[in-house]
Amino acid sequence: MHPDTPAKPALAQTGKALALLRRAAEPERRHLGWAVVWLVLAAALEVAGPILGKMLIDEHLLPRRLDWPRMAAMLGAMLVTGWVASWLRYLQLVRLSGLAMRSVRRLREWVYGHVLRLPMAFFDRAMTGQLVSRVTNDTEAVKTLYIQVLFVILDSSIVLVGTMAAMAWLDWRLMLIVLALVPAVVAIVWLYQRLSAPAVHRARALRSDINGQIAESIGGMSVLQASNAERRFGARFGATNQAHYKARLAELRANAFLLRPALDLLNVLLLAIVIFSFGQRTMSAVEVGVLYAFISYIARVIEPLIQITMQFSGLQQAVVATARVSALLEETGAPEHAPGKATATHTAAHSEPGKRPLQGTPAAQGRGMPHQVPAAPPALRIRHLSFAYNPGDDVLNDLNLDIAQGAFYGIVGHTGSGKSTLLSLMLRYYPAPAGAIEMNGHQLESIDNERFRAEVGLVPQDPFLLAASARENIDMGRGLAQHEIEAAARAAHAHDFISALEQGYDTELGEGGSRLSTGQKQLIAIARALAGKPRLLLLDEATSHIDSQTEQIVQVALNELRGRVTIVAIAHRLSTIREADQIVVLNHGRIAEAGTHEQLMQIEGGFYQRLYLLQQLAM
């Protein structure tokens, strides 16, 4: 689904939000249980205050029995119960806030981990800014939901139940009058939710759009300014921002009209009804104490109801945010992250990674006949591979190809010929048809993900560098030793320029490697791929953006890897793969030609010959 699909019904949203909250807070059940116990005790202490006041009025003030020690004890008890109730509430607020923080931390880790496991097809239709908003803003809103639900609403509900019980003990008929306030509040909340829910969801979606537009503009600032598009993009952002403002304004109007003002009106009406009811009775000394207690309790009934309803503004936003997080977690992860059927792809014939095993070597004698070591399976085998992003619109058509262990294969073709799609299928970014691709004799989809990523290295067209040191960019969290990092850098011919930096391998490279040239970034990317000691190295037009001198360095590095690592290079510059063992030419998703450079150049009018001659003319 798209990151910002229309809202589902409010009830379904609330159900998903609560289910997600419950799952994230599952390890905190003990803390929640103790919080409920202490909040019940705090509510009981708070309810005791008006009862003590009633006793003081009934037993001492109206009869004029001024027993100062007992009266002082009652007043002191009222103060102590109020203070202890407030202190217990404070402690439980701290407890539940900690619970909320830990649950949100847990949830944010779930979301981020899930995003890392999503298939590439999801990112083809998702905006970066919107995903960032999901992982940060929406999960932060979940914290608000935790605190509101677990403290404010929980505490207010306990106080409300305790107060109603005390009122029923004093005068059940008057308690029924006060109880009529509850359905009125429920009606107000229902109406508020009906009026505000669309505006809240729209505001939340528009906030993601704002984040997405900002991220997009900052990422492409050079192109934006070079195209003189500042005003157009500013106008687009202004329109989105205005729409967000209007959505928030609609929500605030519902908030201002239906929440606090409506409840204050109900409070005044309730007080008037209770006082009128007492006015119709013959007032005795006992009735005065009851009246005092009821008026005190009405304040304690109204305040929790106000607190509960006032939270519904933030609660509505938090439910929408939580539902959006839940929708992201429901996105199906890439099949490659499921536990694989084959957790190891090494065989006896591959005991030395990347080296071509000898075939037909006498290994043992059995009954006078030489035993032959079986031929190693190809590093990659492609059989009848067809693939379409959209049904009926094939990008690849019935491809068949064997790539031997330790071989260097180049794949070329015009734009749209299927080169990048084939590479994406090799990398399992998109699921290939079952059995269509094998690696080292195992079906690609059956290989355990950890093993697969350890054995396959990638050098992308646009190198991705962290805002970190050269060492960290090569290591990528694998915990490699310094000599392993340096060995990979030497193999990529990056060691010399890294050593020349002011702090060597510990030099910070800046965001996106801003301190390096494009060619140096690409050499770091090659070193990173080689640091994992892959058996298969895939290059996605790795030389298309670098200068000729750096391209020659890359060619030397690739030649040094031949026979030790299987190399498949998607190339736009044909000079990069001129020395390849085999060059495969794709045309409209089919293999049009295959052979060495010399063989392909002999095909008069062939695809490769024309591509090569065009590039030579352009130089």
ZALOVEX-701637 format. One line per field, with one value per residue (C-alpha): residue in three letters; x, y, z. Coordinates in steps of 0.5 Angstrom, whole numbers. Each point is the difference from the previous one (the first is absolute). Example, Ala and Ser with C-alpha at 12.3 -4.5 7.8 and 13.67 -1.06 7.14 Angstrom:
<patis>
res c(Ala;Ser)
east c(25;2)
north c(-9;7)
up c(16;-2)
</patis>
This chain:
<patis>
res c(Met;His;Pro;Asp;Thr;Pro;Ala;Lys;Pro;Ala;Leu;Ala;Gln;Thr;Gly;Lys;Ala;Leu;Ala;Leu;Leu;Arg;Arg;Ala;Ala;Glu;Pro;Glu;Arg;Arg;His;Leu;Gly;Trp;Ala;Val;Val;Trp;Leu;Val;Leu;Ala;Ala;Ala;Leu;Glu;Val;Ala;Gly;Pro;Ile;Leu;Gly;Lys;Met;Leu;Ile;Asp;Glu;His;Leu;Leu;Pro;Arg;Arg;Leu;Asp;Trp;Pro;Arg;Met;Ala;Ala;Met;Leu;Gly;Ala;Met;Leu;Val;Thr;Gly;Trp;Val;Ala;Ser;Trp;Leu;Arg;Tyr;Leu;Gln;Leu;Val;Arg;Leu;Ser;Gly;Leu;Ala;Met;Arg;Ser;Val;Arg;Arg;Leu;Arg;Glu;Trp;Val;Tyr;Gly;His;Val;Leu;Arg;Leu;Pro;Met;Ala;Phe;Phe;Asp;Arg;Ala;Met;Thr;Gly;Gln;Leu;Val;Ser;Arg;Val;Thr;Asn;Asp;Thr;Glu;Ala;Val;Lys;Thr;Leu;Tyr;Ile;Gln;Val;Leu;Phe;Val;Ile;Leu;Asp;Ser;Ser;Ile;Val;Leu;Val;Gly;Thr;Met;Ala;Ala;Met;Ala;Trp;Leu;Asp;Trp;Arg;Leu;Met;Leu;Ile;Val;Leu;Ala;Leu;Val;Pro;Ala;Val;Val;Ala;Ile;Val;Trp;Leu;Tyr;Gln;Arg;Leu;Ser;Ala;Pro;Ala;Val;His;Arg;Ala;Arg;Ala;Leu;Arg;Ser;Asp;Ile;Asn;Gly;Gln;Ile;Ala;Glu;Ser;Ile;Gly;Gly;Met;Ser;Val;Leu;Gln;Ala;Ser;Asn;Ala;Glu;Arg;Arg;Phe;Gly;Ala;Arg;Phe;Gly;Ala;Thr;Asn;Gln;Ala;His;Tyr;Lys;Ala;Arg;Leu;Ala;Glu;Leu;Arg;Ala;Asn;Ala;Phe;Leu;Leu;Arg;Pro;Ala;Leu;Asp;Leu;Leu;Asn;Val;Leu;Leu;Leu;Ala;Ile;Val;Ile;Phe;Ser;Phe;Gly;Gln;Arg;Thr;Met;Ser;Ala;Val;Glu;Val;Gly;Val;Leu;Tyr;Ala;Phe;Ile;Ser;Tyr;Ile;Ala;Arg;Val;Ile;Glu;Pro;Leu;Ile;Gln;Ile;Thr;Met;Gln;Phe;Ser;Gly;Leu;Gln;Gln;Ala;Val;Val;Ala;Thr;Ala;Arg;Val;Ser;Ala;Leu;Leu;Glu;Glu;Thr;Gly;Ala;Pro;Glu;His;Ala;Pro;Gly;Lys;Ala;Thr;Ala;Thr;His;Thr;Ala;Ala;His;Ser;Glu;Pro;Gly;Lys;Arg;Pro;Leu;Gln;Gly;Thr;Pro;Ala;Ala;Gln;Gly;Arg;Gly;Met;Pro;His;Gln;Val;Pro;Ala;Ala;Pro;Pro;Ala;Leu;Arg;Ile;Arg;His;Leu;Ser;Phe;Ala;Tyr;Asn;Pro;Gly;Asp;Asp;Val;Leu;Asn;Asp;Leu;Asn;Leu;Asp;Ile;Ala;Gln;Gly;Ala;Phe;Tyr;Gly;Ile;Val;Gly;His;Thr;Gly;Ser;Gly;Lys;Ser;Thr;Leu;Leu;Ser;Leu;Met;Leu;Arg;Tyr;Tyr;Pro;Ala;Pro;Ala;Gly;Ala;Ile;Glu;Met;Asn;Gly;His;Gln;Leu;Glu;Ser;Ile;Asp;Asn;Glu;Arg;Phe;Arg;Ala;Glu;Val;Gly;Leu;Val;Pro;Gln;Asp;Pro;Phe;Leu;Leu;Ala;Ala;Ser;Ala;Arg;Glu;Asn;Ile;Asp;Met;Gly;Arg;Gly;Leu;Ala;Gln;His;Glu;Ile;Glu;Ala;Ala;Ala;Arg;Ala;Ala;His;Ala;His;Asp;Phe;Ile;Ser;Ala;Leu;Glu;Gln;Gly;Tyr;Asp;Thr;Glu;Leu;Gly;Glu;Gly;Gly;Ser;Arg;Leu;Ser;Thr;Gly;Gln;Lys;Gln;Leu;Ile;Ala;Ile;Ala;Arg;Ala;Leu;Ala;Gly;Lys;Pro;Arg;Leu;Leu;Leu;Leu;Asp;Glu;Ala;Thr;Ser;His;Ile;Asp;Ser;Gln;Thr;Glu;Gln;Ile;Val;Gln;Val;Ala;Leu;Asn;Glu;Leu;Arg;Gly;Arg;Val;Thr;Ile;Val;Ala;Ile;Ala;His;Arg;Leu;Ser;Thr;Ile;Arg;Glu;Ala;Asp;Gln;Ile;Val;Val;Leu;Asn;His;Gly;Arg;Ile;Ala;Glu;Ala;Gly;Thr;His;Glu;Gln;Leu;Met;Gln;Ile;Glu;Gly;Gly;Phe;Tyr;Gln;Arg;Leu;Tyr;Leu;Leu;Gln;Gln;Leu;Ala;Met)
east c(0;2;3;-6;-6;-7;-2;-4;-6;1;-2;5;6;-2;1;6;3;-2;3;6;1;-2;6;5;-2;0;7;-3;-6;3;1;-7;-3;3;-1;-8;1;3;-5;-6;3;1;-7;-2;4;-3;-7;1;1;-7;-3;5;-3;-7;2;3;-6;-5;3;3;-1;-8;-1;6;3;7;5;6;5;-5;-2;8;1;-6;3;7;-3;-3;7;4;-5;0;8;1;-5;4;6;-2;-3;7;4;-5;1;7;-1;-5;5;6;-5;-2;7;3;-6;1;7;-2;-5;5;5;-5;-2;7;2;-7;2;7;-3;-5;0;3;-6;-3;5;-1;-7;2;2;6;-2;-7;4;4;-7;-2;6;1;-6;-6;4;1;-8;-1;4;-6;-5;4;0;-7;-3;4;0;-5;-6;2;1;-6;-4;2;-2;-7;-2;3;-4;-6;0;1;-6;-4;1;-2;-6;-1;-6;4;6;-5;-1;8;1;-5;6;4;-4;0;8;0;-5;5;6;-4;-2;7;3;-4;1;8;2;0;4;5;2;0;5;4;1;1;6;3;-1;4;6;0;0;6;4;-1;2;6;2;0;1;6;-5;-6;5;3;-7;-2;-6;0;-6;-4;2;-1;-7;-1;2;-4;-6;1;1;-6;-4;3;-2;-7;0;3;-5;-6;2;1;-7;-3;5;-2;-8;-1;5;2;-6;-5;2;0;-7;-2;4;-4;-7;2;2;-7;-4;3;-1;-7;-1;3;-5;-6;2;-1;7;3;7;2;-3;5;6;-3;-1;8;2;-4;2;8;-2;-3;7;3;-4;0;7;2;-5;3;7;-3;-3;5;5;-4;3;7;-3;-3;6;4;-5;1;8;0;-5;5;6;-4;-1;7;1;-5;4;3;7;5;0;7;0;-4;4;3;0;7;4;7;2;7;2;6;2;0;4;4;-5;0;6;-2;0;4;-4;2;5;2;-3;0;1;-6;0;6;-4;1;-5;-1;-2;-7;0;-2;-6;0;0;-6;-5;-6;-5;-7;0;-6;-2;-5;-1;-7;-4;1;5;7;6;4;-2;3;7;5;7;5;6;6;3;6;-3;0;-7;-2;-7;-2;-5;-4;-5;-6;3;0;7;-2;-6;4;5;-6;-2;7;0;-7;-3;-6;-2;2;-4;1;6;2;6;5;7;5;-5;-6;-6;1;-7;2;7;0;0;6;4;-2;2;7;1;-2;3;-3;3;-5;0;-1;4;-3;4;-1;1;6;7;3;1;-7;-2;4;-2;-8;0;3;5;6;7;4;5;-7;-2;7;0;-7;2;7;-4;-4;6;-3;5;5;-5;-3;6;2;-6;1;-2;1;-6;-3;-1;-7;-3;-6;-7;0;7;0;8;2;-1;-5;6;2;-7;0;7;-3;-6;4;4;-6;-3;7;1;-6;4;-5;0;-5;2;-6;2;-6;3;5;5;-6;1;8;6;4;6;-4;-4;7;1;-6;2;6;-3;-5;5;4;-6;-1;0;-1;-7;-6;-1;-6;0;-6;4;-2;7;3;7;-1;-2;4;5;-6;0;-7;-5;-7;-4;-7;-6;-7;1;3;7;2;8;5;7;7;1;4;-5;-6;4;0;-7;-1;-6;-1;-3;7;4;-5;0;8;1;-5;4;6;-3;-2;7)
north c(0;7;4;4;-4;3;-1;-7;1;3;-6;-5;6;0;-8;0;5;-3;-7;3;4;-7;-4;6;0;-7;-1;6;-3;-1;8;1;-4;3;7;-2;-2;6;4;-3;1;8;0;-3;5;6;-3;0;8;2;-5;2;7;-2;-3;6;4;-5;-2;7;6;0;-3;5;-5;3;-6;3;-6;-4;5;2;-8;0;6;-3;-6;4;3;-7;-4;6;0;-7;-1;5;-3;-7;3;4;-7;-4;6;-1;-8;0;5;-4;-6;4;2;-7;-2;5;-1;-8;2;5;-6;-4;5;1;-7;-2;6;-3;-7;3;-2;5;1;3;6;1;3;3;7;0;6;-4;-6;4;4;-7;-3;7;4;-5;-5;7;1;-7;2;5;-5;-5;6;2;-7;-2;5;6;-4;-6;4;5;-7;-3;7;1;-7;1;6;-2;-6;5;4;-6;-2;8;0;-5;5;6;-5;-2;7;1;-6;2;5;-6;-2;8;0;-7;4;6;-5;-4;7;3;-7;0;8;0;-7;2;6;-3;-6;5;5;-6;-2;7;0;-6;4;6;-5;-3;6;3;-6;0;7;0;-7;4;7;1;-3;5;6;-2;0;6;-4;4;3;-6;-4;5;1;-7;-1;6;-3;-6;4;4;-7;-2;6;0;-8;2;6;-4;-5;6;3;-7;0;7;-1;-7;-1;5;5;-6;-3;6;1;-7;2;6;-3;-6;4;4;-6;-3;6;1;-7;1;7;-5;-3;1;2;-3;0;-7;3;6;-5;-4;6;2;-7;0;6;-2;-6;3;4;-7;-3;6;1;-8;1;6;-3;-6;4;5;-5;-3;6;-3;-7;1;2;-6;-5;2;0;-7;-3;3;-3;-7;1;0;-6;-4;1;-6;-1;-3;-7;0;1;-6;-6;-3;-7;-1;4;-2;0;-2;-7;-4;2;8;-1;6;5;3;-5;-4;-7;-5;-4;-8;0;-7;0;-7;-7;-5;-7;2;6;7;4;7;6;3;6;6;3;7;6;2;-4;4;-5;3;6;5;6;5;6;0;-6;0;5;-5;4;-7;-6;-7;2;-6;1;-4;4;-4;0;6;3;7;1;7;1;6;3;6;4;-4;-7;-3;0;3;-4;-6;2;2;-7;-3;4;-2;7;-3;-7;-4;-6;-6;-4;5;2;-4;2;-6;-5;3;3;7;1;-6;3;3;7;1;-5;3;8;-3;-3;5;7;6;6;5;5;6;-2;1;2;2;6;-4;-1;-4;-6;0;0;-6;-4;2;-3;-7;1;-1;0;6;-5;-2;7;2;-7;2;7;-2;-5;6;4;5;-1;6;5;-2;0;7;3;4;-5;-6;-6;4;7;2;0;4;-1;-4;0;7;1;-5;0;-4;-5;-1;-1;-6;-3;1;-4;-5;-1;-1;-5;-4;0;-5;-5;-1;-6;4;7;4;7;5;4;2;4;4;6;0;3;-4;-1;-3;-4;-3;-1;-4;-4;-2;-2;-4;-4;-1;-4;-4;-7;1;3;0;7;2;7;4;5;6;2;-6;1;-3;-7;0;-5;-4;-8;1;6;-1;5;1;3;0;-5;-5;-2;2;-1;-3;-1;3;7;-2;-5;5;5;-5;0;5;5;-4;4;0;2;6;2;0;4;5;1;0;6;3;0)
up c(0;-1;6;1;-3;3;7;1;5;7;3;-4;1;8;0;-4;5;6;-2;-2;7;3;-3;1;7;1;4;5;2;7;1;-3;5;6;-3;0;7;3;-5;4;7;-3;-2;7;4;-5;2;7;0;-1;5;5;-1;1;6;3;-2;2;7;2;-4;0;7;2;4;-1;2;-3;1;-4;-5;-1;-1;-6;-3;0;-3;-6;-1;0;-4;-5;0;0;-6;-4;2;-2;-7;-1;1;-5;-5;0;0;-6;-4;1;-2;-6;-2;0;-4;-5;0;-2;-5;-4;0;-3;-5;-2;0;-4;-5;-1;-2;-5;-7;-5;-4;6;0;-7;2;6;2;4;4;2;2;5;2;2;4;4;0;0;5;5;-1;3;6;1;-1;6;5;-2;0;6;5;-2;-2;5;6;-2;-1;7;3;-3;2;7;1;-3;5;6;-3;0;7;2;-4;-6;-3;-1;-3;-5;-2;0;-4;-6;-1;-3;-6;-2;0;-4;-5;0;-1;-6;-3;0;-2;-6;-2;1;-2;-8;2;5;-6;-5;4;2;-7;-2;5;-4;-6;3;2;-6;-4;4;0;-8;-1;5;-4;-7;2;-5;-6;3;0;-6;-3;3;3;7;-1;-3;6;5;-3;0;7;2;-2;4;6;-1;-1;7;3;-2;2;7;1;-2;6;5;-2;2;6;3;-1;2;6;6;-2;0;6;4;-2;2;7;1;-1;4;6;-1;0;6;4;-2;2;7;0;-1;6;8;1;7;2;-3;-7;1;0;-5;-5;2;-2;-6;-3;1;-3;-6;-1;0;-5;-5;1;-2;-6;-2;0;-4;-5;-1;-2;-6;-4;1;0;-6;-3;3;-2;-7;0;4;-6;-5;4;0;-7;-2;5;-4;-7;-2;1;-6;0;0;8;1;3;-6;-2;-1;5;-3;-7;1;-3;0;-7;3;6;-3;-1;-7;-3;-6;2;-4;-4;-2;5;3;7;2;-3;0;-3;-4;-3;1;4;-3;4;-2;-4;4;-1;-3;4;-3;-4;-4;-3;-4;4;-2;5;0;4;-2;-3;-7;-1;0;1;0;-5;1;2;0;3;4;3;2;7;0;-7;-2;-4;-3;-1;-5;-4;-1;5;1;-2;7;3;6;1;-1;5;5;-1;2;6;2;0;-3;0;-6;-3;5;-3;-5;3;4;3;2;-2;5;-2;1;4;5;2;7;0;5;-5;-6;2;3;-7;-5;0;-4;-3;-1;-6;5;6;7;6;7;3;4;-1;-5;4;2;-7;-2;6;0;7;-1;5;-5;3;-3;-4;-3;-2;-3;-4;-3;-1;-4;-4;-2;-1;5;5;-2;0;6;4;-3;4;6;5;-5;1;5;-4;0;-7;1;-2;-6;-1;-1;1;-5;-8;-4;-2;7;3;-5;2;7;-2;-3;6;4;-5;1;7;1;-4;-5;-5;-5;-1;-4;-3;-2;-5;5;-5;-3;4;1;-4;-5;5;6;-5;-2;8;0;-6;3;7;-4;-4;7;2;-6;2;7;0;-5;-3;-4;-2;-3;-4;-4;-1;-5;2;7;-2;-7;4;2;-1;-3;-2;0;-4;2;-5;2;6;-4;-1;-7;0;4;0;1;-3;-6;-1;0;-4;-6;0;-6;2;7;6;4;-6;-1;7;0;-6;2;7;-4;-4;6;3)
</patis>
